[in-house]
Amino acid sequence: AGALLVGAGVACALAAALDKPVLGVHHLEGHLLSPFLSADPPEFPFIALLVSGGHTQLMRVDGVGRYELLGETIDDAAGEAFDKSAKLMGLPYPGGPGLSRLAEQGNPAAYKLPRPLLHSGDLDFSFAGLKTAVLTQSQKIGPAAHTEGAPERADLAASTQAAIVEVLVKKSMTALKTSGMKRLVVAGGVGANRELRAQLNAACAKAKVRVHYPELHLCTDNGAMIAMAAAMRLQAGAQAAEARYSFDVKPRWPLHELA
């Protein structure tokens, strides 16, 4: 809440000084709508895979503020699994990008790691068990698991990435099939992962589904996506606070409860 209070306070002070309206924006809505900044923006409705360090969710999106939660992680998020696994391999924080680069040198089938909830019959995710399996496997490998240049380290990175990506792709395609949607939007920091994009592109091409991503530099947190979400909300008829510049913050505001 502290960080949100600082940001909201600065925004309201700027708005008052410049005599401009101010609008509160949900952080995840910024990610969700970030592909509208790309050269190939999506159209409503679509299925959205929100995948970042703190969140892994599948949403049905019928318009601005019209979100239905289809499934989410019951423990660690996908980005968290990337970062924690990378730490076990001695990679610096944030470890996700480093693990992905290391995975390009390894064999994704070298180690058999679990795909939690892959066949659960629902659209929820779980990555805590995978993180534990990576820890166990790294202990079996020994020092090579966190030694720079060791092939075992690259193999473990590739196997970890393969497990995470398979679950994300399978659940996303299931959400599309059950909903009858023909459009997928991928947003959040993990959306920049090359292997995830490659496998989603292949799966969506096979299913004749359009897939949209934000530009790579807009996958992680940025001001442009927040401004875009505010602009789209105003266009959709949202009311901005112009007089009192009062505000509240909601650190754990479920996106699907956003009106």
N, C-alpha and C positions, 0 to 999 in steps of 0.2 A: 504493500500500500504506500510506503514511503516514496518510492520512485514515481508512482503514479501521481501522488500529491504534488511533487515537485514539478513534473511535466505539465499537469493540468493548471497549476498555479501560474507558471510561466506563460502558457498559452492564453489564459484569461487576462493576464496583465498586458500582453502584447495586443490582444484584441481590443481591450479598453483604450490603450494608448493610441492605437491606429483607427479607432472607431469602426471596427469590423466585427461581424458576427463570429461566434465561436460554437463549435460543434464537437461533442464528445464522440470519439471513435473507438470501437472495440479493436484491440490489437489483432486478433485472429481474423476479423472481418477485413482488415487491411491485407493480410496474406491471401485471404479467399478471393478478393477482387483484384489482386495484383496482376493477374494475366490480362486484365483489360488495358493495361499500359503497354502491352506487347504489340508487335507489328501484325499479329494474327489473333485478335481478341476473340473470346468465345461469345456465344449467345446463350441466353437463358432458354430453357432450364438445362441443368447439367448435374452430374455427380462430381463432387469435389473430394480429393484426397488431400487433407491438411496434414503435412508431415514435417515435424521440426524437432528441436531439442526437447521441447516441453510438451508437445501435443502430437498425437496420431489419431485422426478422426476421419470418418467417411460421412459426408453430408449430402443430402439432396438439396439443391439450390434452385428455387423457382423464380427468384428475383431478389432485389436488394431488400434485406431484412426478412426474407422468407426462406428460412433454413430448417431442415429436419435432420436431426442426428440419426444416422443409421448404425453406426458402430464406433467404438473408441477403445483405446488401450485401457486395460484394467490395472496396469502397473507402469513399467518404464515405457517411455515413448521411443520411437525408432531412432531419433537423433541421440537420445540418451544412451541407447544400446551401442550405437556407433562410438560415442565419446568414451563410455566406460570400458568398452572392449579395447579401444585404442590405448587407453591408459595402461591396461594390462600388458600391452605390447611395447610399452615405453615411449609411446608417441606423445608429443606435447598437446596441450589443450588449446583450442577445441580439436579433438582427435579425429572427428568424422572425415574431413577432407584429406587428412594425412593417411588414414586407414584406406580410403578409396584409392589414393595414388599408389600405396603399397600393394593393394589387391591386384592392380594391373600386372604385377610381376609374378603373381602366385597362381596356384591351381585351386579353383573353387571347389573341386571335389576331393581335395586332399584329406580333409577331416569331416567326419559325419557329425554335423551339429543339428540340434532340434529346430523344427519349424513350429513354434507354439501356436495352438489354436488354428492350424492350417485347415483342419477338417472338422472344425467345431460346429459347422452348420449355421453359424451366425457371422456377423461382420465385426466382431470385437477382436482386439489385438492383445498380445502379451509378449513382452521381450525380456522380462526379468530372468526367466529360465534360460534363455539363450546366453545372457551375460554370465550366468553361473557356469554354463557348459563351456564357455570360452575360458573362464578361469581354470576350470578343471583340466581342459586340454592344454592350456599354457603350462600348467604345473607338470603334466606328463612330458611335454616337450623339453622342459628345463630351460637353461639360460638362453638357448637359441630363439626362444619365443619372444625375447625382447632384445636381441642382438642385431644391430644394424647390418644389413647385407646377408643375413642368414635366410636361406630359402624356406625354412620352416616358418619363419615369421611372416613372410609374404604369403605362404600357403594358408596360414591361420587367418590372416586379414582377408584373403579372397574367400575363404570358406564362411567367415562371419558375414561378409557383405552379401554373399549368395543366399544365406539363410534369411536375412532381413528383407532383401529385395523380393525373394520368392513369395514371402507372406504378403508383402504390400501389393504385389502384382495380382496374386490370386484373389485377395479380398476385394480389390478394386474391380476386377473383371466380374466377380460375383455380384457386386453391387450394381454394376451396369446391366447385367443379365436379368436380375430379379426386378429391377425398376423399369426395364425396357428403354432406358436412356441410350442415346447414341453420341453422347459428348462427355468427355472427362476433363476435369481441370485439376492440375497438380500444383500445389503451392506450399511454401515453407522452405526452410533451409535445406532439408534433405532432398527437396525437389531438384536441386542442382546436381545430384549424384548421377554420373554418366551411365552407370550400369542400370540404375533404376529407369532412366529415360530410355535407354536402348531396349530394355525388356518390355516396358509399357508401350513403346512405339510399335514393337513387333506384335504384341498381343492385341493392341487396338486395331492395327492394320488387318490382322486376321479376322477380327470380329466386326470390321467395317465401322469402327468408332473413331470419331475425331478426338484427339488429345491436345490439350493446350497447357503451356507452361509460361511462367513469367520469364523475362530475360534473366540470364544468370546473375547479373548484378542486382536484380530485384528479388532474388529468392530469400536472402537473409533480411533482417530487419532494416527498414529504410523509411525515410520521410515521404517519398513519392507515393508509396502504397497507401499511407494514412491519408494523404491529401486526396488521392483518387477515391478512396472510400467515402470521405466527407463530401466530395463533389457529387458522387453518385447518389448519396443519401439526400442531398439538397435537391437534386434533379427529381428524385422520387417523392419529394414533398415533405421531407423532414424539416422540423422547425429548429432554427438556430436561436440560441440565447443571446439577445442583443442588449438588454438593459442592465440586469443585475450582475451578469457574469458570475453567477453562483455555479458551483459544480460539486459533484460527489465522485468518488472513485469506487470501483468494484473489482478487487483483485482476482476474484474467482467467479466471473460472470459467464455462465454457460452461453456459448454462441447461439445455440438453437433457441434460447429464450429471448434473443434480441428481436425487437419489433421494428 
